[in-house]
Amino acid sequence: MDIQSDIERAQAWGINKGITGPYGTGTIQRQSEKLLEECDETRVGLEKLQNAKTTAETWAALDEIQDGLGDMMVVMILICEMTGLPLGGCLNSALKVIEARTGRMIDGQFVKDK
């Protein structure tokens, strides 16, 4: 699996659907709303995974999570396309900040120091 070819497939999909590209009519606002929608769907899948009691429920939840995470990645790729920000540059910028961050785990979540 080649992540760069998948990024290019997502970009081509955005153009083909009229979201991005020279004739695209998608807006950054609508894409940000779509990202939140996909994030919420992923959260629901994560809750289902946490509450799964059978193997079938676990696999169904994992499928839902994978779909949601993939959808979020596509939307983020399209937002990068629309803003002219490179996806790799965004990831690198975030990693530079969080790698230097200090904090501790509280109730299953990393909480950064102030």
C-alpha positions in Angstrom: 0.0 0.0 0.0 1.4 3.4 -1.1 0.1 6.4 0.9 1.1 8.8 -1.8 -1.0 7.0 -4.5 -3.9 7.0 -2.1 -3.6 10.7 -1.5 -3.6 11.2 -5.3 -6.7 9.0 -5.6 -8.4 11.2 -2.9 -7.4 14.3 -4.8 -8.7 12.9 -8.1 -12.0 11.9 -6.4 -12.4 15.5 -5.1 -11.9 16.8 -8.6 -14.2 14.2 -10.2 -17.0 15.0 -7.7 -16.6 18.7 -8.3 -15.4 19.5 -4.8 -11.9 20.7 -5.7 -10.1 21.5 -8.9 -10.6 24.3 -11.4 -14.4 23.7 -11.6 -14.9 22.6 -8.0 -17.5 24.4 -6.0 -16.8 22.9 -2.6 -16.2 25.3 0.2 -13.8 25.1 3.1 -16.7 25.7 5.5 -18.7 22.8 4.1 -15.6 20.6 4.2 -15.0 21.5 7.8 -18.6 20.6 8.6 -18.1 17.3 6.8 -15.0 16.6 8.8 -16.9 17.1 12.1 -19.7 14.8 10.8 -17.2 12.1 9.9 -15.5 12.5 13.3 -18.8 12.1 15.1 -19.5 8.9 13.1 -16.1 7.6 14.1 -16.7 8.4 17.7 -20.0 6.4 17.6 -18.0 3.4 16.1 -15.4 3.7 18.9 -18.2 3.7 21.5 -19.6 0.6 19.9 -16.2 -1.1 20.0 -15.9 -0.2 23.7 -19.3 -1.8 24.4 -18.9 -4.8 22.0 -19.8 -8.1 23.6 -19.4 -10.4 20.7 -16.8 -10.9 18.0 -19.3 -9.9 15.4 -20.0 -6.6 17.2 -16.3 -6.0 17.5 -15.7 -6.5 13.8 -18.7 -4.4 12.8 -17.4 -1.6 15.1 -13.9 -1.8 13.6 -15.4 -1.6 10.1 -17.3 1.5 11.1 -14.2 3.1 12.7 -12.0 2.3 9.7 -14.6 3.9 7.4 -14.9 7.0 9.5 -11.1 7.4 9.8 -10.7 7.0 6.1 -13.5 9.5 5.4 -11.8 12.0 7.7 -8.5 11.5 5.9 -10.1 12.1 2.5 -11.8 15.3 3.8 -8.5 16.5 5.3 -6.7 15.9 2.0 -9.4 17.9 0.2 -9.1 20.8 2.8 -5.3 20.8 2.3 -6.0 21.0 -1.5 -8.4 23.9 -1.1 -6.1 25.8 1.2 -2.8 25.1 -0.6 -1.3 23.6 2.6 0.7 20.4 2.0 -0.7 17.4 4.0 2.8 16.3 5.0 3.7 19.8 6.1 0.6 19.9 8.3 1.5 16.6 9.9 5.1 17.6 10.3 4.1 20.9 11.9 1.9 19.1 14.4 4.5 16.6 15.3 7.1 19.3 16.0 4.7 20.8 18.5 3.5 17.7 20.2 6.9 16.0 20.4 8.1 18.8 22.7 4.9 18.8 24.7 4.9 17.6 28.3 2.0 16.4 30.3 0.5 13.3 31.9 -2.2 10.7 31.4 -5.5 11.5 33.2 -8.5 9.1 32.9 -7.1 7.6 29.7 -6.3 10.9 28.0 -3.0 12.7 27.6 -3.4 16.2 29.2 -0.7 18.7 28.3 1.1 20.9 30.8 0.2 24.5 30.7 
